[in-house]
């Protein structure tokens, strides 16, 4: 029995490719044909392995959440000053966003297409945002314990502010490449962290 | 000569209805049939008056930008403390976002569908964001002149931070109704303004 070449595809690589398509265009605008082309597989393989477009999207979101949280956690728990690590992370995110053709955050890109209409997808999105908030809050709490933040600062609320600001910057970066607005927003955020 | 009933429609009202559909679902997910139904007009009237879906969207965006900037300008130039006006605006935005079924900001909802691929649309979006930034910066400059902000504060960068934070909050409100994350982000933003 002969097998079509697409039966032996690497599911991890295919998922990564699907993630990139959804990230760039959002859920609605990502066509099945574009997804299949980018993943290098046929329709049958897609359905056998990932289910329909919606369940593929859910798996791609989970994959994105997993690798992003793992990366953020590693960077923020690196040796040295927690506040310096945090500022560096914000600068690096800004650097990625400022590149021409940047897609911002995969979650931000896709939130608009979903709201809470699909409960499974909204749950993954909320879980991701909650984890990101928790990692940021833990870092700010360590910064406060080391005297880098004043005792009056509220690490949890500051983490929530950073989460919203970072999402807003990622979103705006989609229509503003290399823009003074985003540079200024970053400078003000770093300044707020330095004086909190 | 008899005219179909939809020839006498109010273009302003129809545009408002189109705006609501795009705002709720984003450009891609807004179907022509849903737009026509909501606007209460036929396909021919749509094309005669607004052109195709894309030019209708452009007109709806311009309409949204116009009424939003007018509203923000009026609120921020009201008598009394500029900083108090600004804090109240942020709280009111948060209140609107926190309502169940909130759509956040029409621009944020639609940025993900466009990037800079359509130059005419990107231009309206950038113009709107720039105007919003300018109004916020002018308010913060007045606050500084009245001693409500420290002389070290940078009103322009602070305005840019507020712009990104507000967009991020509006975006996240689409999947988080009545959420402590958004309440906390607002509290931290107000606190930053009080201590800048």
Contacts between the chains, C-beta under 8 A, distances in Angstrom:
chain1	res1	chain2	res2	distance
A	26	B	26	7.6
A	26	B	28	6.9
A	26	B	112	4.8
A	26	B	113	6.0
A	28	B	26	6.9
A	28	B	28	4.2
A	28	B	29	4.6
A	28	B	113	7.6
A	29	B	28	4.5
A	29	B	113	6.0
A	101	B	115	7.9
A	103	B	115	7.8
A	104	B	112	7.7
A	108	B	112	7.0
A	108	B	168	8.0
A	108	B	171	5.7
A	109	B	112	4.3
A	110	B	112	7.1
A	111	B	171	5.7
A	111	B	172	7.3
A	111	B	174	5.1
A	111	B	175	5.6
A	112	B	26	4.8
A	112	B	104	7.7
A	112	B	108	7.0
A	112	B	109	4.3
A	112	B	110	7.1
A	112	B	112	5.4
A	112	B	113	7.6
A	112	B	171	7.3
A	112	B	174	6.5
A	113	B	26	6.0
A	113	B	28	7.6
A	113	B	29	6.1
A	113	B	112	7.6
A	114	B	174	7.7
A	114	B	175	7.0
A	115	B	101	7.9
A	115	B	103	7.8
A	115	B	174	5.0
A	115	B	175	6.5
A	116	B	174	7.8
A	116	B	175	5.7
A	116	B	177	7.2
A	122	B	175	5.1
A	125	B	175	5.2
A	126	B	175	6.1
A	126	B	176	6.6
A	129	B	172	6.7
A	129	B	175	7.9
A	129	B	176	7.5
A	129	B	181	7.0
A	130	B	181	7.7
A	133	B	181	6.1
A	154	B	184	7.7
A	154	B	187	7.5
A	154	B	188	6.7
A	154	B	191	7.5
A	156	B	184	6.1
A	157	B	184	4.0
A	157	B	185	7.1
A	157	B	187	5.1
A	157	B	188	4.0
A	157	B	191	7.4
A	158	B	188	5.2
A	159	B	184	7.9
A	160	B	180	7.9
A	160	B	181	5.0
A	160	B	182	7.5
A	160	B	184	3.8
A	160	B	185	4.1
A	160	B	188	6.3
A	161	B	165	6.5
A	161	B	184	7.5
A	161	B	185	4.7
A	161	B	188	3.8
A	161	B	189	5.8
A	161	B	192	7.3
A	163	B	168	7.3
A	163	B	172	7.6
A	163	B	181	6.8
A	163	B	185	7.0
A	164	B	165	5.2
A	164	B	168	3.6
A	164	B	169	4.7
A	164	B	172	6.1
A	164	B	181	7.8
A	164	B	182	7.4
A	164	B	185	4.4
A	165	B	161	6.5
A	165	B	164	5.2
A	165	B	165	4.7
A	165	B	168	5.7
A	166	B	168	6.9
A	167	B	167	7.8
A	167	B	168	3.8
A	167	B	171	5.6
A	167	B	172	6.1
A	168	B	163	7.3
A	168	B	164	3.6
A	168	B	165	5.7
A	168	B	166	6.9
A	168	B	167	3.8
A	168	B	168	3.1
A	168	B	169	7.4
A	168	B	171	6.9
A	169	B	164	4.7
A	169	B	168	7.5
A	171	B	108	5.7
A	171	B	111	5.7
A	171	B	112	7.3
A	171	B	167	5.6
A	171	B	168	6.9
A	171	B	171	5.8
A	172	B	111	7.3
A	172	B	129	6.7
A	172	B	163	7.6
A	172	B	164	6.2
A	172	B	167	6.1
A	174	B	111	5.1
A	174	B	112	6.5
A	174	B	114	7.6
A	174	B	115	5.1
A	174	B	116	7.8
A	175	B	111	5.6
A	175	B	114	7.0
A	175	B	115	6.5
A	175	B	116	5.7
A	175	B	122	5.1
A	175	B	125	5.2
A	175	B	126	6.1
A	175	B	129	7.9
A	176	B	126	6.6
A	176	B	129	7.5
A	177	B	116	7.2
A	180	B	160	7.9
A	181	B	129	7.0
A	181	B	130	7.7
A	181	B	133	6.1
A	181	B	160	5.0
A	181	B	163	6.8
A	181	B	164	7.8
A	182	B	160	7.5
A	182	B	164	7.4
A	184	B	154	7.7
A	184	B	156	6.1
A	184	B	157	4.0
A	184	B	159	7.9
A	184	B	160	3.8
A	184	B	161	7.5
A	185	B	157	7.1
A	185	B	160	4.1
A	185	B	161	4.7
A	185	B	163	7.0
A	185	B	164	4.4
A	187	B	154	7.5
A	187	B	157	5.1
A	188	B	154	6.7
A	188	B	157	4.0
A	188	B	158	5.2
A	188	B	160	6.3
A	188	B	161	3.8
A	189	B	161	5.8
A	191	B	154	7.5
A	191	B	157	7.4
A	192	B	161	7.3
A	192	B	192	5.3
A	192	B	196	7.9
A	195	B	195	7.4
A	196	B	192	7.8
